[in-house]
Amino acid sequence: MDTALIIGASGGIGQALSSALTARGTAVTGLSRRDHGFDITDPASVEAALAPLSGPFDLIFVATGGLEINGQRPEKSLKEVTAQSLADQFALNCIGPSLVLKHAPRLLPRDRRAIFAALSARVGSIGDNGYGGWYGYRTAKAALNQMVHTGAIELARSHRASICVTLHPGTVDTALTARYARGHPTVTPDTAAANLLSVLDGLTPDDTGRFFDWAGTPVPW
């Protein structure tokens, strides 16, 4: 990958991805709230940041996301679900990445292999949901999976060598997971970034529209 656009470049995974790609010799363009005032939940901010870019980028990686938003913890039961918490989850975990995906046809090259990837989560899998709870986060990530899967179909018509996927990074030791790891094995952001880039390195256009975990194993929808 000669060029990459990292959305959420100041976050734990985004920063690690940017560093790993730079070490490979990739020219990285990063966007983040902290460093650039980029707000993925604000359509005007997304448009203002992406419209001036021309690319082409061999990789567009959306590394944003959030589990606990505005102090609202993941719902344990239906009685905790609110319209606002659902709207907040969709804004950050589905709508924002989808607005970035909207720019992919213009920013990805048509004449060579190129990748659009977005961080999802295993709990967004409908087929792998055996525990319930976490309604808003699960549903927003499931919606993101559908957006990327559908976008991959359209993108393949004009960008035949493109790969458009969602990725589950595992439980990464970041602020997002600090309260919820509960003894589950975690990995550092640097390890997560290395794992994710290894997965991307092994993908082909036949894999477009799919959902993979950090080890490259397909995750059921």
JOUR-V951525 format. One record per residue. N is the residue number from 1. RES is the residue in one letter. SS is DSSP state (A for helix, B for strand, O for the rest). OMEGA is omega in whole degrees, -180 to 180 (NA if undefined). Layout:
N RES SS OMEGA
N RES SS OMEGA
//
This chain:
1 M O -179
2 D O -178
3 T B 180
4 A B 174
5 L B -179
6 I B 177
7 I B -174
8 G O -171
9 A O 179
10 S O 178
11 G O -177
12 G A -178
13 I A -179
14 G A 179
15 Q A 179
16 A A 176
17 L A -180
18 S A -180
19 S A -179
20 A A 179
21 L A 178
22 T A 178
23 A A 177
24 R O -177
25 G O 178
26 T O 175
27 A B -173
28 V B 168
29 T B -178
30 G B 175
31 L B 179
32 S O 177
33 R A -175
34 R A -172
35 D A -174
36 H A -177
37 G O -178
38 F O -179
39 D O -175
40 I O 177
41 T O -179
42 D O -178
43 P A 180
44 A A 178
45 S A 179
46 V A -179
47 E A -178
48 A A -178
49 A A -174
50 L A -177
51 A A -180
52 P O -177
53 L O -180
54 S O -179
55 G O -5
56 P O 178
57 F O 177
58 D O 178
59 L B 167
60 I B -176
61 F B 177
62 V B -175
63 A O 179
64 T O 176
65 G O 179
66 G O 180
67 L O 180
68 E O -174
69 I B 179
70 N O 178
71 G O -179
72 Q B 179
73 R O 178
74 P O -176
75 E O 176
76 K O -178
77 S O -179
78 L A -177
79 K A 179
80 E A -178
81 V O 175
82 T O 178
83 A A -177
84 Q A -179
85 S A 177
86 L A 180
87 A A 179
88 D A 179
89 Q A -180
90 F A -179
91 A A -175
92 L A -169
93 N A 177
94 C A -173
95 I A -180
96 G A 177
97 P A 180
98 S A 177
99 L A 173
100 V A 178
101 L A 179
102 K O -179
103 H O -174
104 A A -179
105 P A -180
106 R A -172
107 L A 179
108 L O 178
109 P O 179
110 R O -169
111 D O -179
112 R O 178
113 R O 179
114 A B -172
115 I B 164
116 F B -180
117 A B 177
118 A B 177
119 L B 171
120 S O 178
121 A O -180
122 R A -180
123 V A 173
124 G A 177
125 S O 176
126 I O -177
127 G O -176
128 D O -178
129 N O 180
130 G O -174
131 Y O -178
132 G O -179
133 G O 178
134 W O -170
135 Y A -175
136 G A -178
137 Y A 179
138 R A -174
139 T A 179
140 A A 179
141 K A 176
142 A A 177
143 A A 176
144 L A 178
145 N A 180
146 Q A 178
147 M A -178
148 V A 177
149 H A -180
150 T A 178
151 G A 179
152 A A 180
153 I A 180
154 E A -176
155 L A -178
156 A A -179
157 R A -178
158 S A -179
159 H O -169
160 R O 179
161 A O -176
162 S B 177
163 I B -175
164 C B -170
165 V B 166
166 T B -174
167 L B 172
168 H B -173
169 P O -171
170 G O 178
171 T O -174
172 V B -177
173 D O 179
174 T O 179
175 A O -178
176 L O -173
177 T O -171
178 A O -176
179 R O -168
180 Y O -178
181 A O 174
182 R O 177
183 G O 177
184 H O 177
185 P O 178
186 T O 175
187 V B 177
188 T O 175
189 P A 179
190 D A 178
191 T A 178
192 A A 180
193 A A 179
194 A A 179
195 N A -178
196 L A 179
197 L A 176
198 S A 177
199 V A -179
200 L A 180
201 D A -175
202 G A -177
203 L O 175
204 T O 177
205 P A 176
206 D A -179
207 D A -175
208 T O 179
209 G O -175
210 R O -176
211 F B -176
212 F B 173
213 D B -174
214 W O 179
215 A O -179
216 G O 180
217 T O 178
218 P B 177
219 V O -180
220 P O 178
221 W O NA
//
